[in-house]
Amino acid sequence: MSELIRPSTILPADRSAITIHTSDGLNLIGEVATPKSEISGSLLMIHPNPSGGGMMDSHIYKKAANRLPFMAGIQIIRFNTRGTKSEAGQSEGEFDQGKSEKLDVLAAIEYCFDELNVKDLYVIGWSFGTELALQYARDKRIKQLILLSPPLLSTTDEDLEFWVKDGRMITALIPEHDDYLKPAQAKLKFSKISTLKQIDVPGAKHLWVGEPMVHLVLSEIVRVIAPNKLPLPTEF
């Protein structure tokens, strides 16, 4: 008998704790959730602002790790940036407003390729995490970026200009009722990036609360990485 997918649902995957070492000597905690079958792609997740409670277990990311390896064959790599704490523990160092976090992002990307031997790496940022992705996740081996509720508070015109010239695809999910960047503003900000697909989500808010919003976000992630796995089930 089938059961509904609920917020607490955890589907089968091989899950293991990881430690990422930064170039300035810090140890960052994380977790990798790997499909038990073939990997369709790997997704590195950069979490929201820790000063507002963001961490590797922020609900969309936790649910992605709990579901997408099984549902879509996507390997999920999560980690806490410096000074950030979650149930798994606290990464060393102190929050630096997105400056020294550059070293965290670079170290996480290298970990994916050097230690996990990923083949196809995608990077998602949520809120503060989108700033880190746009500014620092520029490694040519990364396939695409996914931006979830980008505030564009610290991302500069020069940062955006990099992506104008880069040519890789970017998918940006913009909530109708976002606290920072609403769809019309996002369209202006991103207007020069011809490879950016903006998805405006009616009724959505910055934190994507509620199972319908979680399903929508996870579906858009799968649309980028493994579209043949759609539609995602609501039961298992």
QUISULJO-V772257 format. One record per pair of residues at least 12 apart in sequence whose ideal C-beta (glycine too) atoms are under 7 Angstrom apart, sorted by the first residue. I is the first residue (numbers start at 1). J is the second residue. Records with the same first field share a line. If there is no record, write none. Layout:
# QUISULJO-V772257
I->J + J
This chain:
# QUISULJO-V772257
2->235 + 236
3->235 + 236
4->234 + 235
5->233 + 234 + 235 + 236
7->63 + 211
9->66 + 67
10->66
11->66 + 67 + 70 + 71 + 236
12->36 + 70
13->33 + 34 + 35 + 36 + 69 + 70
14->34 + 36
15->31 + 33
16->31 + 32
17->29 + 31 + 88
18->30 + 31 + 32
20->79 + 107 + 108 + 111
21->107
22->103 + 104 + 107
23->103 + 107
24->103
26->82 + 91 + 92 + 93
27->91 + 92
28->79 + 80 + 81 + 82 + 91 + 104 + 107
29->79 + 80 + 88 + 89 + 91
30->56 + 77 + 78 + 79 + 80
31->56 + 65 + 78 + 88
32->75 + 77 + 116
33->65 + 69 + 75 + 76
34->69 + 75
35->69 + 70 + 73 + 75
37->73
38->73
39->73 + 75
40->72 + 73 + 74 + 225 + 226 + 229
41->74 + 120 + 122 + 225 + 226
42->75 + 77 + 112 + 118 + 120 + 121 + 122
43->74 + 75 + 76 + 77 + 122 + 124 + 221 + 225
44->77 + 108 + 109 + 112 + 121 + 123
45->61 + 64 + 76 + 77 + 78 + 124
46->105 + 123 + 124 + 125 + 129 + 132 + 133
47->61 + 81 + 126 + 129
48->126 + 127 + 128 + 129
49->127 + 128
50->81 + 83 + 84 + 95
51->95
54->127 + 128
55->80 + 84 + 85 + 86
56->78 + 79 + 80 + 86
57->86 + 87
58->126
60->126 + 148 + 208 + 214 + 217
61->78
63->214 + 218
64->76 + 218 + 221
65->78
67->218
68->218 + 221 + 222
71->229 + 232 + 233
72->222 + 226 + 229
73->226 + 229
74->225 + 226
77->112 + 116
79->108
81->101 + 104
82->94 + 95 + 96 + 100 + 101 + 104
83->95
98->128 + 131 + 132 + 154
101->132
102->136
105->132 + 136 + 137
106->136
109->137 + 139
113->141
120->143
121->141 + 142 + 143
122->142 + 143 + 144 + 146 + 224 + 225
123->137 + 142 + 145
124->146 + 148 + 221
125->147 + 148
126->148 + 149
127->149 + 151 + 206
130->147 + 148 + 150
131->153 + 154 + 155
133->145 + 147
134->155 + 159 + 163
135->155 + 159
138->162
144->168 + 169 + 170 + 224
145->170
146->171 + 221 + 224
147->170 + 172 + 173
148->173 + 217
149->175 + 178 + 206
150->172 + 181
151->180 + 181
152->181 + 189
153->180
160->193
163->193
164->192 + 193
167->195
168->195
169->195 + 197
170->193 + 195 + 196
171->197 + 199 + 220 + 224
172->186 + 190 + 196 + 198 + 199
173->199 + 201 + 217 + 220
174->186 + 198 + 199 + 200 + 201
175->201 + 204 + 205 + 206
176->200 + 201 + 202 + 203 + 204
177->204 + 205
178->205 + 206
179->206
180->206
183->200
186->198
199->220
201->216
215->232 + 234
218->232
219->231 + 232
